[in-house]
């Protein structure tokens, strides 16, 4: 069974919907305590990096959405 990274695509969609650049979203994550570079965010969005449950929480907080919104 092939696993798919739907969260990366959803993070990208929400970021663009909110008018944020990758650098701006990475900066928001950094303020929350998640050490994330713009390049690493690009890899998350592309599905090249798997993220943990705590990272999901950081992304949800940075994007001001629920954690469930990242799975849509």
C-alpha positions in Angstrom: 0.0 0.0 0.0 1.4 3.4 -1.0 1.3 6.1 1.6 0.6 9.6 0.5 1.6 12.9 2.2 -1.7 14.8 2.1 -0.7 17.2 4.9 2.1 18.7 2.8 -0.3 19.6 0.0 -2.8 21.0 2.5 -0.2 23.1 4.3 0.8 24.6 0.9 -2.9 25.2 -0.1 -3.7 26.9 3.2 -0.5 29.0 3.1 -1.3 30.3 -0.4 -4.9 30.8 0.6 -3.7 33.1 3.4 -1.3 34.9 1.2 1.8 33.7 3.1 5.2 33.0 1.6 7.1 30.0 2.6 9.5 32.3 4.5 6.6 33.9 6.4 5.1 30.5 7.4 8.5 29.2 8.5 9.0 32.4 10.6 5.6 31.8 12.3 6.6 28.3 13.1 9.9 29.5 14.5 8.1 31.9 16.8 6.1 29.0 18.1 9.3 27.0 18.8 9.5 24.8 15.7 12.9 25.3 14.2 12.0 25.2 10.5 13.8 26.8 7.5 12.1 27.9 4.3 13.9 25.1 2.5 12.6 22.5 4.9 9.1 23.8 4.5 9.4 23.5 0.8 10.3 19.8 1.3 7.4 19.3 3.6 5.0 20.8 1.1 6.5 18.6 -1.7 6.0 15.5 0.5 9.7 14.8 0.8 9.8 15.1 4.6 7.5 13.3 6.9 6.2 15.3 9.8 5.4 14.2 13.3 2.3 14.8 15.4 3.9 17.7 17.2 4.9 19.3 13.9 1.2 19.1 12.8 0.3 21.0 15.9 2.8 23.7 15.1 1.6 24.0 11.5 -2.0 24.2 12.6 -1.2 27.0 15.1 1.0 28.9 12.6 -1.8 28.7 10.0 -4.5 29.4 12.6 -6.5 26.4 11.7 -7.4 23.2 13.5 -5.2 20.1 13.2 -8.1 18.4 11.4 -8.0 21.1 8.7 -4.6 19.8 7.7 -6.1 16.4 6.8 -8.8 17.7 4.4 
